[in-house]
Amino acid sequence: MSFDLNLPVWITKDDLSECKERDRLLLKSQKTEREGDKRNRVVNFRNSLKCTYFKSAFAEAGHDQKKLWKIVKQLFGNPK
């Protein structure tokens, strides 16, 4: 089935296929960019929560060495 698109005579089938490929790649890059933005938002949100938690935990521990080391082990993991 053929459609008459009223295109200029200088546009060939190759030009149309290249344009379709360009549009497809643009759409693909936009989708991945949006997914990347979502991931970045989630990672930034988690990092801010972690930072807030540990700041308040350190403030709450004050000068109690036992509590401070417990928080440090929580933050960096226990290498046992």
Buried (B, 14 or more C-beta within 10 A) or exposed (E): EEEEEEEEEEEEEEEEEEEEEEEEEEEEEEEEEEEEEEEEEEEEEEEEEEEEEBEEBBEEBEEEEEBBEEBBEEEEEEEE
